[in-house]
Amino acid sequence: MNLVNIAMSGLNANRVALDVTAQNVANINTQGYSRQQALMASLGGGEHDNFSAGLGVEVSSIRRVTDEFLIKQTWATQSQSAYASRYSSNMSQLENTLGADGFSLSSGLDTLFSALNDATVKPESVPYRQQIINESEALARRFNTLTESLSHQHKDMNDQRNAGIAHANSLMNNIADINKQIVETKGTGGNPAQLLDTRDNLIGELSKVVEIKTTNQADGSLQVTLSSGQPLVLGADAAQLKAAPDASDPYLATIQVEFGEHSFATTGTLGGQIGALSDYQTSVLKPYLGSIDDMAKALADEFNNLLVTGKDLSGNAGQPLFSYDPANPAASLTIIDVKPEQFAFSADGNPGNADVLDKLIAISNKSVPVSGFGSVSLNDAFSAMVGETAIQARQANADDQAKLAMNQQAIAARDNVSAVNSDEEAANLMTFANAHQANMKVISTANQLFDSILNLF
């Protein structure tokens, strides 16, 4: 009887719909899960039967409820947010370093020039001269420790970049593997919904490391490239990112994409966390290290050039106070083993004459060339560096908050379409359960009719 067959088709279709609803409810707290819908289609009657209402219903497909535009928006905003977060974190670390009392070059310079001023009261005083030696040594150590701290951060950026590259390579391999599984599943008529969710989550993670673009392929796979166009994933094949160290600095690197036997050089910023690391190194940290080197060199040269023009307490020619390695002035800055009596504060050898000492004091206001800050005094150069860092750190933090809000809005928009809604699924459960029971009632009615016919005989 067609009545039974039609009801059975309804039972089967609504059972599938209940299974889909149950799957949705089970994954209500699963990160990145996209809800599904059972799409039903009516089965038509016989081609030459005008009295056939139809042959029931079937589940034509199980639809994964997604919006490609919203998904890509989450990836794009995740890249921006990851970049802003990492850049802000780096700037905050730099601000804390430059603002620490132990690293303040301004404090060291003030203390040194204060000791020089004290010595003008009695230029021949050995205790005053010893204090100048002590403060000079302390200032040199400030240059050493500050440069060492920034150099450690520079190295840490390189280590983080290498870790990010390794993570990206692992993600790309996994995406390529999922691509292959999706193509196979679709080819055999299976439902790849869970695989698609997994791939979206993996691409989302990759978008945090580098900024990416994606293109859907006809076979169901997804092509992934850098924003500048270099391929990362093509079907079941994945590229590998490689860091090529800079010849002038082992902690700087250019990123290359190796795909099979081909190698592609990346251009512009990579975006994401790796982009933030590289941009911070090249635009902030490395230039600041250069500026501090200029300050250390200028300090040493200015003091040394003046001291050698005078005579010490014994009438001997003056000696320099500082020494440094020209290749790395701030890290190597130190004082020469000089005794207090050997300070040449007088041009004519008269112990009471302090003309050279006065010129040393004047260095505090003398403009010297410091890369990135022009011709300024040493104290003003460091103060400008601290102030500039504070401004950039605030801007970076504001950008971080803005990008995070954009990402959260994008995720909310995606979830509004794709995430499981408990109220909606509860209503679906009731609807499909009632439909299932109604089809059971149709079968029961068909059985009663059949029994009635049998009773006629």
NORZI-V180308 format. One record per backbone hydrogen bond with DSSP energy under -1.0 kcal/mol. NH is the residue of the N-H (numbers start at 0). CO is the residue of the C=O. E is the energy in kcal/mol with one decimal. If there is no record, write none. Layout:
nh: {NH/NH}
co: {CO/CO}
e: {E/E}
//
This chain:
nh: {4/5/6/7/8/9/10/11/12/13/14/15/16/17/18/19/20/21/22/23/24/25/26/27/29/32/34/36/38/40/42/48/51/54/57/59/60/62/64/65/70/71/72/73/74/75/76/77/78/79/80/81/82/83/84/85/86/87/88/89/90/91/92/93/94/95/96/97/98/102/107/108/109/110/111/112/113/114/115/116/117/118/119/120/124/128/129/130/131/132/133/134/135/136/137/138/139/140/141/142/143/144/145/146/147/148/149/150/151/152/153/154/155/156/157/158/159/160/161/162/163/164/165/166/167/168/169/170/171/172/173/174/175/176/177/178/179/180/181/182/183/184/185/186/187/188/189/195/196/197/198/199/200/201/202/203/204/205/206/209/210/212/214/216/219/222/223/224/225/226/228/231/232/233/236/238/239/241/243/245/251/253/255/256/257/258/261/263/265/272/273/274/275/276/277/278/279/280/281/282/283/284/285/287/288/289/290/291/292/293/294/295/296/297/298/299/300/301/302/303/304/305/306/307/308/309/310/311/312/314/317/322/327/331/332/333/335/337/341/342/344/345/352/355/356/357/358/359/360/361/362/363/364/367/369/372/375/380/381/382/383/384/385/386/387/388/389/390/391/392/393/394/395/396/397/398/399/400/401/402/403/404/405/406/407/408/409/410/411/412/413/414/415/417/418/424/425/426/427/428/429/430/431/432/433/434/435/436/437/438/439/440/441/442/443/444/445/446/447/448/449/450/451/452/453/454/455/456}
co: {0/1/2/3/4/5/6/7/8/9/10/11/12/13/14/15/16/17/18/19/20/21/22/24/26/29/417/62/60/57/55/45/48/42/40/38/38/36/34/63/66/67/68/69/70/71/72/73/74/75/76/77/78/79/80/81/82/83/84/85/86/87/88/89/90/91/92/93/94/99/103/104/105/106/107/108/109/110/111/112/113/114/116/117/121/124/125/126/127/128/129/130/131/132/133/134/135/136/137/138/139/140/141/142/143/144/145/146/147/148/149/150/151/152/153/154/155/156/157/158/159/160/161/162/163/164/165/166/167/168/169/170/171/172/173/174/175/176/177/178/179/180/181/182/183/185/184/191/192/193/194/195/196/197/198/199/200/201/202/205/269/224/222/220/216/214/232/212/229/210/225/223/223/236/233/231/257/255/253/251/248/243/241/263/239/261/258/256/254/207/208/270/271/272/273/274/275/276/277/278/279/279/280/283/284/285/286/287/288/289/290/291/292/293/294/295/296/297/298/299/300/301/302/303/305/306/345/315/340/311/309/333/324/327/328/322/320/335/338/339/342/310/349/344/344/353/354/355/356/357/359/360/361/375/373/369/367/376/377/378/379/380/381/382/383/384/385/386/387/388/389/390/391/392/393/394/395/396/397/398/399/400/401/402/403/404/405/406/407/408/409/410/411/413/414/420/421/422/423/424/425/426/427/428/429/430/431/432/433/434/435/436/437/438/439/440/441/442/443/444/445/446/447/448/449/450/452/453}
e: {-1.7/-3.1/-2.0/-2.7/-2.2/-1.9/-2.7/-2.8/-2.5/-2.6/-2.1/-2.1/-2.1/-2.3/-2.3/-2.5/-2.4/-2.7/-2.2/-2.2/-2.6/-2.6/-1.3/-1.4/-1.5/-1.8/-3.2/-2.6/-3.0/-2.8/-3.0/-1.2/-1.2/-2.5/-2.2/-1.7/-1.3/-3.2/-2.7/-1.0/-2.3/-2.4/-1.8/-1.9/-1.9/-2.6/-2.7/-1.9/-2.0/-1.9/-2.7/-2.7/-2.3/-2.6/-2.7/-2.2/-2.6/-2.5/-2.2/-2.2/-2.4/-2.5/-2.0/-2.2/-2.6/-2.3/-2.0/-2.8/-1.9/-1.2/-1.6/-2.8/-2.7/-2.3/-2.1/-2.7/-1.9/-1.9/-2.0/-2.1/-2.3/-1.6/-1.1/-1.4/-2.3/-1.8/-2.7/-2.1/-1.6/-1.9/-2.6/-2.6/-2.3/-2.4/-2.2/-2.4/-2.3/-2.1/-1.8/-2.1/-2.3/-3.3/-2.4/-2.2/-2.4/-2.4/-2.4/-2.6/-2.1/-1.9/-2.3/-2.5/-2.6/-2.3/-1.4/-2.3/-2.8/-2.2/-2.3/-2.2/-2.6/-2.5/-2.2/-2.2/-2.6/-2.5/-1.9/-2.4/-2.6/-2.0/-2.0/-2.6/-2.3/-2.0/-2.5/-2.7/-1.9/-2.0/-2.7/-2.3/-2.1/-2.7/-2.7/-1.9/-1.3/-1.1/-2.8/-2.7/-2.3/-2.3/-2.6/-2.5/-2.4/-2.2/-2.7/-2.3/-2.1/-2.3/-2.5/-2.5/-3.0/-2.7/-2.1/-2.5/-1.9/-3.1/-2.3/-2.7/-2.8/-1.3/-2.0/-3.0/-2.3/-2.7/-2.2/-3.4/-2.2/-2.7/-3.3/-2.9/-1.7/-2.4/-3.0/-3.2/-3.1/-2.7/-2.3/-3.4/-1.7/-2.4/-2.2/-2.2/-1.9/-2.2/-2.3/-2.6/-2.4/-2.3/-2.5/-2.5/-1.8/-2.3/-2.8/-2.2/-2.2/-1.9/-2.2/-2.6/-1.9/-2.1/-2.1/-2.4/-2.6/-2.6/-2.6/-2.3/-2.9/-2.7/-2.2/-2.8/-2.7/-1.3/-2.7/-1.9/-1.6/-1.2/-3.2/-2.5/-2.1/-1.8/-2.5/-2.5/-2.0/-1.6/-1.1/-2.2/-3.3/-1.9/-1.7/-1.4/-1.2/-1.2/-1.9/-1.5/-1.4/-2.5/-1.5/-2.0/-2.2/-1.8/-1.0/-1.7/-1.4/-3.1/-2.8/-2.4/-2.1/-2.4/-2.0/-2.4/-2.7/-1.9/-2.5/-2.7/-2.9/-2.3/-2.2/-2.1/-2.6/-2.7/-2.1/-2.5/-2.8/-2.3/-2.5/-2.5/-2.3/-2.4/-2.3/-2.8/-2.4/-2.2/-2.1/-2.2/-2.6/-2.2/-2.2/-2.5/-2.4/-2.4/-2.3/-3.0/-2.1/-3.1/-1.5/-2.5/-2.1/-2.1/-2.2/-2.6/-1.9/-2.5/-3.1/-2.2/-2.4/-2.1/-2.3/-2.4/-2.4/-2.2/-1.8/-2.1/-1.8/-2.0/-2.3/-2.6/-2.5/-2.3/-2.1/-2.4/-2.3/-2.6/-2.3/-1.9/-2.0/-2.0/-1.2/-1.5}
//
